[in-house]
Amino acid sequence: MNGVKVSWLCCAGMALYLSCCLLLSLLCSPVCQCHWPPGGLHPKNEVLLYPSPVLPEGRITSVQLKRNSPKRWYFAVQEARSPYSITVTPCDVPIEWRLSAKTLLAKPVSTIHLESKKSKTEQYWRTSEAVVDLFIYSGNSAETFTGHFSSKTLYTIMLLSTERDTQVTMYLTTRDRPRGLIPELPLDPRVDTVGVGMTSVTISWEPSPSVLQQRQQQDFHYCLLVNRWHNYKSLCAAETAMKKKEVEKPSSMGSWWWHGSSEISTNLHPGQHTALKSSDDKSSAITGVCTGTENIYTFSDLLPETQYYFDVFVVNRLNQTSSTYTGTIAHTLPEPQPEVVQLIDGEIIRVDLKGRRPQQQYSFRPKSWQRSALFTFQTCTRGQVRVKITSKGRTLASQVVDGLGRILLEGKPKYVLQLEPASKSGASLKIQASTAYHKPAFPLLPEILNVKSFSKLRTCNSVTLAWLGTQERSKYCVYRKRIAETQLQQVKKKKDDDRCSGPESRRKAEKVLCKYFQELNPLRAVTTTTVAGLEPGTSYLFDVYLIGQWGFPIKYRSKVVRTRKAC
């Protein structure tokens, strides 16, 4: 006998299930399902009665799909012409799904499994040859098919993922629209951009009917997502993508802001504007927020001149189902270009690179008869400064300055200087542009700007200091300042916070002496001085200033010395 045959199940519970299936002509719900046994044959146009995946009505069904391994579910209902609706929501990859119908023709027929050693009675239904495809879809969007049941018809839904393993949810309801469990979208589900700024974007969307119809319990609310990659077709796709990015870049990404569906219902309440997660690195930041029932929100602290993708999800907090609005894209406005300040030949200015506009630009044009320009930089704080000099968009020189830096350029074009701090804490420096490169305002400096104190030469009322000089004849001035014991640690931390302060910022009473020094042999360019008239057991802050022939001072690193208590 031809046909696919499946043995009656031995267990009493499954036999009872098959008995219910024999009454399929009555089409009682729940549904009777059928499977083809692997490798078997089946009588033409006959459906074998066998326990198969049941697609329950009125409940969310979650399915794990293996790549290139289709799965099928079957369903039927009792009342003909009654409406039904089935919604399939893919997760992170496109899937293919097909809904088809096949009419049952006759009551079940028993047959004998002849090729087996023991005869086994099997059961199957005869069906029509024609299988009608009611709906076919391929993609990654949530799709809903609505129709009406036909009498004695078996419905089959087939799911297939060709890219990779994924997750899919299905929802079957005997209503013409999937109300209740799955949140409803408005007739216009698009997200609109209301306003765009340099670091903020305001979006709005039409209210969901599910949100409008709910009462005091507020089971439905809105959750939003902003990122720099693309829009997401579902909340599951967003969660999967962000978890993947967290694994790829754990150092730059915080944990995914959703942390699973349970957090939505337990930690977030409608009406809260709660930032779920935001990465410290703005270039890779993902920010999520739940706004309760409000349908307008402003994202702030964004990067200027950057494209962002915004998604809105309406979430059922009871069963964690969601529906996705049609996302939008917005491009934040660029920062205003910094004002270009004209530098005067030979003038020294101080620049503070801090605040919301740390980058600054300056321009300098040598005089018509000059063919060289010398740019000199001195950092006043501990932070480094990145310097770039361009002309007509072409980079001529770049340098990271920490202390003193010089750049000499030939030619007489219009130079543009771009200054930017190397750290977020900002920086401060002095700059000079001059065509008199043979007369630099900044003096020649030694390799090390440290001041040394000799412990063996330290007494109760005097200390001996030493520092390196240069081959140029320069003036060196020494200043002292008494430090109270309560301020000692604070002074030590901040003693070199401002390297650009000169002798003019000191009190006259703090001046110890000024002297000239020059040594042509660099190996012997060391000068010393003894400071007397100090108090026993007292701490002093000593500063040495190098003043070149053009009068511009350079400050050595400060030195704290304590005199002996007893001698």
Solvent accessible surface area in square Angstrom, and as a share of the most:
residue,aa,sasa,rsa
1,M,126,0.56
2,N,126,0.65
3,G,8,0.08
4,V,3,0.02
5,K,19,0.08
6,V,22,0.13
7,S,40,0.26
8,W,84,0.29
9,L,48,0.24
10,C,137,0.82
11,C,72,0.43
12,A,85,0.66
13,G,54,0.52
14,M,63,0.28
15,A,38,0.29
16,L,120,0.60
17,Y,63,0.24
18,L,7,0.03
19,S,54,0.35
20,C,82,0.49
21,C,2,0.01
22,L,56,0.28
23,L,96,0.48
24,L,8,0.04
25,S,56,0.36
26,L,106,0.53
27,L,10,0.05
28,C,70,0.42
29,S,72,0.47
30,P,112,0.71
31,V,14,0.08
32,C,8,0.05
33,Q,0,0.00
34,C,5,0.03
35,H,65,0.29
36,W,115,0.40
37,P,33,0.21
38,P,137,0.86
39,G,90,0.86
40,G,39,0.38
41,L,136,0.68
42,H,82,0.37
43,P,11,0.07
44,K,144,0.61
45,N,37,0.19
46,E,4,0.02
47,V,8,0.05
48,L,2,0.01
49,L,7,0.03
50,Y,66,0.25
51,P,28,0.18
52,S,13,0.08
53,P,47,0.29
54,V,55,0.32
55,L,1,0.01
56,P,25,0.16
57,E,83,0.37
58,G,33,0.32
59,R,147,0.54
60,I,50,0.26
61,T,23,0.13
62,S,69,0.44
63,V,5,0.03
64,Q,111,0.49
65,L,2,0.01
66,K,124,0.52
67,R,135,0.49
68,N,83,0.43
69,S,48,0.31
70,P,60,0.37
71,K,75,0.32
72,R,110,0.40
73,W,24,0.09
74,Y,16,0.06
75,F,0,0.00
76,A,4,0.03
77,V,21,0.12
78,Q,113,0.50
79,E,117,0.52
80,A,50,0.39
81,R,168,0.61
82,S,22,0.14
83,P,45,0.28
84,Y,2,0.01
85,S,0,0.00
86,I,0,0.00
87,T,8,0.05
88,V,0,0.00
89,T,32,0.19
90,P,1,0.01
91,C,6,0.04
92,D,35,0.18
93,V,2,0.01
94,P,52,0.33
95,I,2,0.01
96,E,68,0.30
97,W,2,0.01
98,R,87,0.32
99,L,0,0.00
100,S,12,0.08
101,A,12,0.09
102,K,46,0.20
103,T,57,0.33
104,L,10,0.05
105,L,111,0.55
106,A,39,0.30
107,K,154,0.65
108,P,27,0.17
109,V,57,0.33
110,S,69,0.45
111,T,4,0.02
112,I,72,0.36
113,H,37,0.17
114,L,118,0.58
115,E,132,0.59
116,S,38,0.24
117,K,208,0.88
118,K,156,0.66
119,S,87,0.56
120,K,88,0.37
121,T,59,0.34
122,E,1,0.00
123,Q,17,0.07
124,Y,9,0.03
125,W,8,0.03
126,R,106,0.39
127,T,2,0.01
128,S,28,0.18
129,E,118,0.53
130,A,66,0.51
131,V,78,0.45
132,V,83,0.47
133,D,67,0.35
134,L,61,0.30
135,F,49,0.20
136,I,103,0.52
137,Y,43,0.16
138,S,78,0.50
139,G,15,0.15
140,N,47,0.24
141,S,29,0.19
142,A,54,0.42
143,E,54,0.24
144,T,57,0.33
145,F,39,0.16
146,T,61,0.35
147,G,14,0.13
148,H,89,0.40
149,F,1,0.00
150,S,52,0.34
151,S,66,0.43
152,K,93,0.40
153,T,8,0.05
154,L,8,0.04
155,Y,4,0.02
156,T,26,0.15
157,I,0,0.00
158,M,32,0.14
159,L,0,0.00
160,L,33,0.16
161,S,0,0.00
162,T,62,0.36
163,E,91,0.41
164,R,108,0.40
165,D,77,0.40
166,T,11,0.06
167,Q,63,0.28
168,V,1,0.00
169,T,40,0.23
170,M,1,0.00
171,Y,9,0.03
172,L,4,0.02
173,T,5,0.03
174,T,59,0.34
175,R,131,0.48
176,D,76,0.39
177,R,106,0.39
178,P,25,0.16
179,R,111,0.41
180,G,49,0.47
181,L,51,0.25
182,I,22,0.11
183,P,4,0.02
184,E,21,0.10
185,L,55,0.27
186,P,19,0.12
187,L,185,0.92
188,D,54,0.28
189,P,39,0.24
190,R,147,0.54
191,V,8,0.05
192,D,73,0.38
193,T,54,0.31
194,V,89,0.51
195,G,31,0.30
196,V,54,0.31
197,G,19,0.18
198,M,56,0.25
199,T,39,0.22
200,S,35,0.23
201,V,1,0.00
202,T,26,0.15
203,I,0,0.00
204,S,24,0.16
205,W,6,0.02
206,E,87,0.39
207,P,42,0.26
208,S,0,0.00
209,P,32,0.20
210,S,11,0.07
211,V,13,0.07
212,L,124,0.62
213,Q,134,0.60
214,Q,31,0.14
215,R,197,0.72
216,Q,176,0.78
217,Q,112,0.50
218,Q,66,0.29
219,D,25,0.13
220,F,26,0.11
221,H,0,0.00
222,Y,0,0.00
223,C,0,0.00
224,L,0,0.00
225,L,0,0.00
226,V,4,0.02
227,N,0,0.00
228,R,85,0.31
229,W,82,0.29
230,H,90,0.40
231,N,47,0.24
232,Y,10,0.04
233,K,101,0.43
234,S,6,0.04
235,L,12,0.06
236,C,38,0.23
237,A,11,0.08
238,A,0,0.00
239,E,29,0.13
240,T,50,0.29
241,A,23,0.18
242,M,0,0.00
243,K,91,0.39
244,K,120,0.51
245,K,45,0.19
246,E,49,0.22
247,V,120,0.69
248,E,109,0.49
249,K,121,0.51
250,P,95,0.60
251,S,114,0.73
252,S,33,0.21
253,M,18,0.08
254,G,27,0.26
255,S,45,0.29
256,W,8,0.03
257,W,3,0.01
258,W,2,0.01
259,H,97,0.43
260,G,22,0.21
261,S,53,0.34
262,S,71,0.46
263,E,36,0.16
264,I,3,0.01
265,S,37,0.24
266,T,89,0.52
267,N,90,0.46
268,L,6,0.03
269,H,93,0.42
270,P,29,0.18
271,G,48,0.46
272,Q,76,0.34
273,H,95,0.42
274,T,41,0.24
275,A,77,0.59
276,L,27,0.13
277,K,76,0.32
278,S,61,0.39
279,S,13,0.08
280,D,142,0.74
281,D,61,0.32
282,K,81,0.34
283,S,60,0.39
284,S,16,0.10
285,A,19,0.14
286,I,7,0.04
287,T,32,0.18
288,G,0,0.00
289,V,2,0.01
290,C,0,0.00
291,T,0,0.00
292,G,0,0.00
293,T,51,0.29
294,E,82,0.37
295,N,48,0.25
296,I,87,0.44
297,Y,47,0.18
298,T,65,0.38
299,F,7,0.03
300,S,77,0.50
301,D,97,0.50
302,L,15,0.07
303,L,44,0.22
304,P,35,0.22
305,E,107,0.48
306,T,14,0.08
307,Q,78,0.35
308,Y,9,0.04
309,Y,33,0.13
310,F,0,0.00
311,D,0,0.00
312,V,0,0.00
313,F,0,0.00
314,V,0,0.00
315,V,0,0.00
316,N,7,0.03
317,R,31,0.11
318,L,131,0.65
319,N,50,0.26
320,Q,48,0.21
321,T,17,0.10
322,S,31,0.20
323,S,13,0.08
324,T,30,0.17
325,Y,4,0.02
326,T,76,0.44
327,G,23,0.22
328,T,21,0.12
329,I,89,0.45
330,A,8,0.06
331,H,95,0.43
332,T,1,0.01
333,L,92,0.46
334,P,73,0.46
335,E,88,0.39
336,P,85,0.54
337,Q,148,0.66
338,P,25,0.16
339,E,134,0.60
340,V,72,0.42
341,V,64,0.37
342,Q,103,0.46
343,L,12,0.06
344,I,114,0.58
345,D,45,0.24
346,G,33,0.32
347,E,77,0.34
348,I,51,0.26
349,I,46,0.23
350,R,109,0.40
351,V,3,0.02
352,D,82,0.42
353,L,0,0.00
354,K,111,0.47
355,G,68,0.65
356,R,182,0.66
357,R,130,0.48
358,P,48,0.30
359,Q,67,0.30
360,Q,51,0.23
361,Q,28,0.12
362,Y,13,0.05
363,S,3,0.02
364,F,4,0.02
365,R,137,0.50
366,P,8,0.05
367,K,96,0.41
368,S,84,0.54
369,W,179,0.63
370,Q,49,0.22
371,R,151,0.55
372,S,8,0.05
373,A,0,0.00
374,L,14,0.07
375,F,0,0.00
376,T,1,0.00
377,F,1,0.00
378,Q,9,0.04
379,T,0,0.00
380,C,0,0.00
381,T,29,0.17
382,R,129,0.47
383,G,17,0.17
384,Q,78,0.35
385,V,0,0.00
386,R,109,0.40
387,V,2,0.01
388,K,75,0.32
389,I,0,0.00
390,T,15,0.09
391,S,10,0.07
392,K,201,0.85
393,G,77,0.74
394,R,161,0.59
395,T,72,0.42
396,L,53,0.26
397,A,24,0.18
398,S,80,0.51
399,Q,60,0.27
400,V,83,0.48
401,V,2,0.01
402,D,76,0.39
403,G,18,0.17
404,L,47,0.23
405,G,8,0.08
406,R,87,0.32
407,I,14,0.07
408,L,93,0.46
409,L,22,0.11
410,E,131,0.59
411,G,18,0.17
412,K,90,0.38
413,P,44,0.28
414,K,92,0.39
415,Y,1,0.00
416,V,35,0.20
417,L,1,0.00
418,Q,41,0.18
419,L,0,0.00
420,E,65,0.29
421,P,11,0.07
422,A,39,0.30
423,S,52,0.34
424,K,208,0.88
425,S,93,0.60
426,G,8,0.07
427,A,0,0.00
428,S,2,0.01
429,L,0,0.00
430,K,34,0.14
431,I,1,0.01
432,Q,12,0.05
433,A,1,0.01
434,S,8,0.05
435,T,8,0.05
436,A,35,0.27
437,Y,101,0.38
438,H,127,0.57
439,K,98,0.41
440,P,40,0.25
441,A,12,0.10
442,F,1,0.00
443,P,6,0.04
444,L,78,0.39
445,L,37,0.18
446,P,18,0.11
447,E,172,0.77
448,I,88,0.45
449,L,37,0.18
450,N,78,0.40
451,V,10,0.06
452,K,121,0.51
453,S,24,0.16
454,F,65,0.27
455,S,65,0.42
456,K,191,0.81
457,L,97,0.48
458,R,56,0.20
459,T,53,0.31
460,C,18,0.11
461,N,82,0.42
462,S,15,0.10
463,V,1,0.00
464,T,14,0.08
465,L,0,0.00
466,A,5,0.04
467,W,6,0.02
468,L,57,0.28
469,G,6,0.05
470,T,7,0.04
471,Q,83,0.37
472,E,66,0.29
473,R,148,0.54
474,S,2,0.01
475,K,64,0.27
476,Y,0,0.00
477,C,4,0.02
478,V,0,0.00
479,Y,15,0.06
480,R,70,0.25
481,K,100,0.42
482,R,146,0.53
483,I,7,0.04
484,A,53,0.41
485,E,100,0.45
486,T,130,0.76
487,Q,98,0.43
488,L,27,0.14
489,Q,118,0.52
490,Q,104,0.46
491,V,34,0.19
492,K,84,0.35
493,K,146,0.62
494,K,118,0.50
495,K,65,0.27
496,D,17,0.09
497,D,58,0.30
498,D,53,0.27
499,R,46,0.17
500,C,8,0.05
501,S,31,0.20
502,G,0,0.00
503,P,25,0.16
504,E,139,0.62
505,S,72,0.46
506,R,43,0.16
507,R,165,0.60
508,K,193,0.82
509,A,81,0.63
510,E,18,0.08
511,K,100,0.42
512,V,45,0.26
513,L,51,0.25
514,C,43,0.26
515,K,56,0.24
516,Y,120,0.46
517,F,39,0.16
518,Q,85,0.38
519,E,41,0.18
520,L,131,0.65
521,N,58,0.30
522,P,85,0.54
523,L,162,0.80
524,R,167,0.61
525,A,3,0.02
526,V,73,0.42
527,T,7,0.04
528,T,69,0.40
529,T,15,0.09
530,T,79,0.46
531,V,2,0.01
532,A,67,0.52
533,G,62,0.60
534,L,9,0.04
535,E,78,0.35
536,P,80,0.50
537,G,18,0.18
538,T,12,0.07
539,S,2,0.01
540,Y,12,0.05
541,L,20,0.10
542,F,0,0.00
543,D,4,0.02
544,V,0,0.00
545,Y,1,0.00
546,L,0,0.00
547,I,30,0.15
548,G,9,0.09
549,Q,133,0.59
550,W,121,0.42
551,G,47,0.46
552,F,21,0.09
553,P,28,0.18
554,I,2,0.01
555,K,20,0.08
556,Y,2,0.01
557,R,107,0.39
558,S,7,0.05
559,K,64,0.27
560,V,30,0.17
561,V,10,0.06
562,R,84,0.31
563,T,2,0.01
564,R,89,0.32
565,K,154,0.65
566,A,83,0.64
567,C,124,0.74
